[in-house]
């Protein structure tokens, strides 16, 4: 495999140049803003919560990696984009199972492992509808499932998680329709995936930090 192979995965890219995807590249600032804003909350409310800080750093890395992918556009740059996203999804799920549902570590780890194994199968079922975004459908379902599971606990977490799930659904829709709308919209819609996803990640981090601090926004 040639790790320096140039990729053309998105509507906005029309050539191999560094700035061939200006909107897709610049919109990654949403992840940087999300990470910095979450860091401010972390410093104020839970400065000793190191797992939350780790996830904040992962969100920052997501912004940097995605910027590289939408500028350099090579296979190795793609890894700097998708690896931090995968780490965040599984890391957040682990903490949510522990903190929101109160599961012991062994149970939380086991469920994350089940989620990891089930992801490609769920993505395969979602492929006809979600196309290239099918890999994110398991994460979307996990958010809605968590919103339903925490409701009986009465912690005030269910509604915020449900809202985050709806925002992620909108975000995922923009990612999915990027290619189909390319002929009518030259810049595509992938940059809107970045912007909405930055908001989704911030809200997830805020919920994690606020729950640890003892209240729900």
N, C-alpha and C positions, 0 to 999 in steps of 0.2 A: 504494500500500500504506500502510495506517495503522500506523505503528510503535508507536503507543500502544494498539493494539487489545488487549483483555484475552484471555488464552488460558486454557483449562481442559483441560490435557493429562493430568492425573494423578488417580488415584482419590481421594486425600486431599482435594483441593480441592472445597469445596462452596459457595464464594461468592467474591466479588471482594476480600474483605478482605486486608490485608497478611499477617496470621497465619493465613490459611485453610489453609496446609500446614505446620503446626508441625514435624512429624517430618521432612518433606522439607527444610525450611529448616535446622533445627538440625543434622541429620545431615551437613551440609556442613562441620562442624567436622572431620570425618575428613580432608578435604583440607588444611585448615590445619595439623592435627597432623602429617600426612604431610610437608608442606613444611618445617615447623619442625624435625622430627626429622631429615629428610634434610639440612637446612642444618647442623645440629650435626655430622653425619658428614662433610659436605663441609669444614667448618672444621678438623676434626681430621685428615682424611686427604688431601684434595686441594684445599687452599685456592686453588690457581692454576688449577683446572679451570673456566674460565668458561662453556663450553657446558653443563656439568652444573648450574652455578648458574642459568643461564638457564632450564633445564627445571624447577628447583626453584621459581623465581619463577612459571613458567607454572602449576604445580600450585596454588600459592597463589592465583593469579588465577582458576583453575578453581573453587576454593571460594567466592571472592567472587562470581563471575559466576553460579554455580549458586544461591547464596543469593538474589541479586537476582531470578533467574528464578522461584524458588519463593515469593517474597514479592510482588514487584511484578507478576509474571506478564504481561508485555507482550512484543510482538515484539522491541523493542529489547533488553529484558532477556534474551530467549532467545539473542541474539547474544553477549552477555557470557558465556553458558554454553557454547555450542557452539564458538565460535572458539578459546578457549584449549585445549579438548580436541583440536581438529584440529591445532593447533600442536604440542601435546605428541606426538601420535601420529606425525606426520611428522618432527618433530625428533628424537624418540627413535630412530625407525627409521633415520634418516640416521647418527646416532652409532653405533648398533649395527652397521650394515653396515661402518662404518669401523673400529670398535674390536674388535668381536667376531669379524668375518670378515676384517679387514685389507684391505678393498677400497680402491682409490684413490678420491679425491674424485669424479672424473668418473663412475666406475662406481656409486658410492653414490648420487649425485644422480640418475643415469639410472634406477636401480631405484626410487627414491622417486617419480620422475615416473611410472613405469609403474604403481606401486602407486596413485598418485593417480587415474590414468586408469581403472584396473581396478576401483576401489572401487565406483562406482555399479552396475557390471555384477554384481559379486559380491553386493552388497547386494540387487540385484533377484532373484537366484537364491535368496537366503536369506529373502526376504520372506514366503513362505508359512509358514515355521516361526518366524522371529524377529520378524515383524510390525514394530512401530515401532523395534525394536532392531536391525534388519537392517543399518543403517549401521555398526554396530560389529563385525559379523562379520569383515570384512577384517582389522581390527586383531587379533582373536582368532586368526585363521589365521596372521597374521604372527608372532605370539609362538610358536606351535607350530612354524612353519617354521624360525624362528631357532633354537629349541631343537634341532631335528634337524640343522641345518646346522653348528652349532658343536660337535656331539658328536665328530666325528673329530679335532678340534683338541686334545681332552683338556685343556681349560682349566678344567674344573669348572663351566662355565656352563650346560650342557645341562639338568641336573636342576633347578636353581633356576628356569630359564626355563619348564620344563615345569610346575612347581608353580604359578608365576605364571599360566600359561595356564589351569590348572584353576580357580584362584581367580577369574580373570576370567570363565570360563564360568559359574561359580556366580553371580557378580555380574550377568552379562548375563541369566541366567535370572530373577533377581528383578526386573530391569527389564522383562522381557518379560511376566511374569505379573501385573503390576500391574493392568492393565485387566481381564483375564479373571477375576481373583479379587475384583474390586471389590464385587460383590454379596454375597460371603460375608465379606470382610474390609474394613471401611470405611476403615481407614487406608492400605490398599494395601501394596505391598512396595517401592515406589520408594526409600524411605529406606534399605533394605538394600543396594540398588545403590550408593548413596553410600558406605555404610560399608565394604563389600567393595572398592569401587573405590579408596577412599582407601588401603586396605592394598595393593592391587595397584600403585598408583602409587608408594607408598613402596618396595616391594620392587624395583621396576624401577629406581628411583633409587639404592637401596642397592647393587644389582648393578653399576650403571654406575660408581658411586664406588669400590666395592671393587675392581673390575677395573682401574680406573685406578691405584689405590693398590698393586696388585700381588698381591692375594689375593682369593679368592672366599669369601663367608660360607657 
